[in-house]
Amino acid sequence: MVEAPCEAEAQCAELAKGGVVYATATEDMDALTFGTPILLRHFTMSEARKMPIQQFNLKEVLEELGFSMDEFVELCIMLGCDYAGTVKGVGQVKALEPLRKYRSVDAAVASLDKAKYTVPETLLEEVRIAREEFLGPEVLAAKDVELKWGECDADGLVQFLVTEKQFSEERVKNNIAKLQKMKKGTTQGRLDTFFKTVPTSGPSAATKRKQIAADKNKAAKKAKGSSWGKKKK
């Protein structure tokens, strides 16, 4: 287990950037702002709620927006985050337009029509703090973290997640059972075990194609035979 010195998403992003883990699984989009290369959403709820897992690739997001990482952080701050307030009435479109032009929250806010938008007095100071938090978060360096996958400490997990953090005991124990079951598995499952087969009422598309090809071949042979017979006469 890795205990984050500050923000959990920042620590997970650091581990993902360092290649210690593949991705950050969270519902908090701030993980992208902290720089995780890959963000997975709906990771723990997909089975229960039948929601597909969403994968966001930071590199692709930056390329599509045409932003550098620093500029992306500015956009996220202006759209709203845990560290800074927002300008009322400035949503996704209103924030994106000036950010594309000015590339910083300070300049974008300065460009707003003050008669139309009220900018909180403390906003720019909050923006400065938010910028520092996202670009230089307090984390354990990925190079100093070594994850070892040993036996599941069921009692320790229940103590930490249920007793200390007030998670649902039933949910925690159900997931512990899943971990223990996966740990005992020694063989790799077949690909078709991940999909549910659906019975069909008639022949498959492949069978139909084979039958059509066979019929065409049969007809061609028959036509060739008839033509040969006429020539012989």
C-alpha positions in Angstrom: 0.0 0.0 0.0 1.2 3.5 -0.8 0.0 6.3 1.6 -0.1 9.6 -0.2 1.3 12.6 1.7 -1.4 14.8 0.3 -3.8 14.3 -2.6 -4.5 10.7 -3.6 -5.0 11.6 -7.3 -1.7 13.4 -7.4 0.1 10.4 -6.0 -1.6 8.0 -8.4 -0.7 10.3 -11.3 2.9 10.3 -10.1 3.0 6.5 -10.0 1.4 6.3 -13.5 3.9 8.8 -14.9 6.7 6.9 -13.4 5.5 3.6 -15.0 4.9 1.9 -11.6 1.3 1.5 -12.5 -0.6 1.5 -15.8 -3.3 4.1 -15.1 -5.2 6.1 -12.4 -8.7 4.7 -11.8 -10.9 7.4 -10.3 -14.0 9.4 -10.9 -12.1 12.7 -10.2 -11.0 14.2 -13.5 -8.3 16.2 -11.6 -6.1 13.1 -12.0 -5.6 14.3 -15.6 -4.7 17.8 -14.4 -2.1 16.2 -12.1 -0.7 14.5 -15.2 -1.7 10.9 -15.2 -1.0 9.6 -18.7 -4.2 7.4 -18.6 -7.4 7.9 -16.6 -10.0 5.2 -16.1 -13.5 6.2 -15.0 -16.3 3.9 -13.9 -13.7 1.3 -13.0 -15.4 0.0 -9.9 -19.0 0.5 -10.9 -19.1 -1.0 -14.4 -20.3 -4.4 -13.3 -23.0 -3.2 -10.9 -24.4 -0.4 -13.0 -23.6 -1.8 -16.4 -21.5 1.2 -17.3 -18.5 0.8 -19.7 -15.2 1.8 -18.3 -14.1 5.1 -19.9 -10.4 5.6 -20.8 -8.9 9.1 -21.3 -5.4 9.4 -22.8 -3.8 12.7 -21.7 -1.6 12.9 -24.7 -4.6 12.7 -27.0 -6.5 15.2 -25.0 -3.7 17.7 -25.3 -3.3 17.1 -29.0 -7.0 17.6 -29.6 -7.1 20.8 -27.6 -3.9 22.1 -29.0 -2.6 22.9 -25.5 0.6 22.2 -23.7 0.4 20.6 -20.2 0.7 24.0 -18.5 -2.0 25.5 -20.7 -4.3 22.5 -20.0 -3.8 23.1 -16.2 -4.9 26.7 -16.8 -8.0 25.5 -18.5 -8.9 23.1 -15.8 -8.4 25.8 -13.1 -10.7 28.2 -15.0 -13.4 25.6 -15.4 -13.3 24.9 -11.7 -11.3 22.8 -9.3 -10.9 22.1 -5.5 -8.4 24.9 -5.0 -10.0 27.9 -6.8 -13.4 29.5 -7.4 -14.8 30.4 -10.8 -16.3 33.3 -12.6 -20.1 33.0 -12.6 -21.4 32.6 -16.1 -18.1 31.4 -17.6 -18.6 27.7 -18.5 -16.8 25.4 -20.9 -17.3 27.5 -24.0 -16.7 30.8 -22.4 -13.5 29.5 -20.7 -12.1 27.8 -23.7 -12.3 30.8 -26.1 -10.2 33.2 -24.1 -7.8 30.4 -23.0 -7.1 29.6 -26.6 -6.3 33.2 -27.2 -4.4 34.2 -24.0 -3.2 30.8 -22.7 -3.4 31.8 -19.0 -6.2 32.3 -16.5 -4.9 35.8 -15.5 -5.0 37.1 -19.0 -8.3 35.4 -19.9 -10.0 36.8 -16.8 -8.6 40.3 -17.6 -10.2 40.1 -21.0 -13.7 39.5 -19.7 -16.3 42.2 -19.9 -16.5 43.4 -16.2 -20.0 44.8 -16.8 -21.2 41.3 -17.6 -19.0 39.1 -15.4 -18.1 39.6 -11.7 -14.7 38.4 -10.9 -14.2 37.4 -7.2 -11.5 39.5 -5.5 -9.6 36.5 -4.3 -9.8 34.5 -7.6 -6.3 35.3 -9.0 -4.6 34.4 -5.6 -6.6 31.1 -5.6 -5.5 30.5 -9.2 -1.9 30.9 -8.2 -2.3 28.4 -5.4 -4.1 25.9 -7.6 -1.4 26.2 -10.3 1.3 25.3 -7.7 -0.8 22.4 -6.4 -1.3 20.9 -9.9 2.2 21.5 -11.2 4.2 20.7 -8.1 2.1 18.5 -5.8 3.4 16.9 -2.7 4.0 13.3 -3.6 6.3 10.3 -3.0 8.6 10.1 -6.0 7.7 7.1 -8.3 11.3 6.0 -8.3 11.2 5.5 -4.5 8.0 3.4 -4.6 8.2 -0.4 -5.0 4.9 -2.2 -5.1 5.0 -5.8 -4.0 2.0 -8.1 -4.6 1.9 -10.5 -1.7 -0.9 -12.2 0.1 -4.1 -10.1 0.7 -4.1 -8.8 4.3 -7.9 -9.1 4.7 -8.0 -8.0 8.4 -5.7 -5.1 7.7 -7.9 -3.9 4.8 -11.1 -4.2 6.9 -9.4 -2.3 9.7 -8.2 0.5 7.4 -11.2 0.8 5.0 -14.1 0.0 7.3 -13.0 1.0 10.8 -10.8 4.0 9.9 -12.3 5.3 6.7 -16.0 4.2 7.1 -16.3 2.3 3.9 -19.1 -0.2 3.6 -18.1 -3.4 5.3 -20.1 -5.6 3.0 -18.6 -4.0 -0.1 -15.0 -4.2 1.2 -15.4 -7.9 2.2 -16.9 -8.8 -1.2 -14.0 -7.2 -3.0 -11.5 -8.9 -0.7 -13.1 -12.2 -1.6 -12.7 -11.4 -5.3 -9.0 -10.6 -4.7 -8.4 -13.8 -2.9 -10.2 -15.8 -5.6 -8.1 -14.2 -8.4 -4.9 -14.8 -6.3 -5.7 -18.5 -6.2 -6.2 -18.8 -10.0 -3.1 -20.3 -11.7 -4.2 -20.6 -15.3 -5.0 -17.9 -17.8 -8.6 -17.8 -18.9 -9.7 -18.1 -22.5 -10.7 -15.0 -24.3 -14.2 -16.3 -24.8 -14.8 -16.5 -21.1 -15.0 -12.7 -21.0 -18.0 -12.7 -23.3 -21.5 -14.0 -23.1 -22.5 -16.2 -26.0 -25.9 -15.4 -27.5 -27.8 -18.3 -29.2 -28.9 -17.6 -32.8 -32.2 -18.7 -34.3 -30.8 -19.6 -37.7 -27.5 -20.3 -39.5 -24.6 -17.9 -38.8 -23.4 -15.3 -41.3 -20.3 -17.4 -42.0 -22.4 -20.5 -42.7 -24.6 -18.5 -45.1 -21.6 -17.2 -47.0 -20.2 -20.7 -47.4 -23.5 -21.9 -48.7 -23.8 -19.1 -51.2 -20.3 -19.7 -52.4 -21.0 -23.5 -52.8 -24.2 -22.8 -54.8 -22.3 -20.4 -57.1 -19.6 -23.0 -57.7 -22.2 -25.7 -58.4 -24.0 -23.5 -60.9 -20.7 -22.6 -62.6 -19.8 -26.3 -63.0 -23.3 -27.1 -64.4 -23.1 -24.2 -66.9 -19.6 -25.3 -68.0 -20.8 -28.9 -68.5 -23.8 -27.8 -70.6 -21.5 -25.7 -72.8 -19.1 -28.6 -73.4 -21.9 -30.8 -74.4 -23.1 -28.4 -77.0 -19.7 -28.0 -78.5 -19.3 -31.8 -78.8 -22.5 -32.2 -80.8 
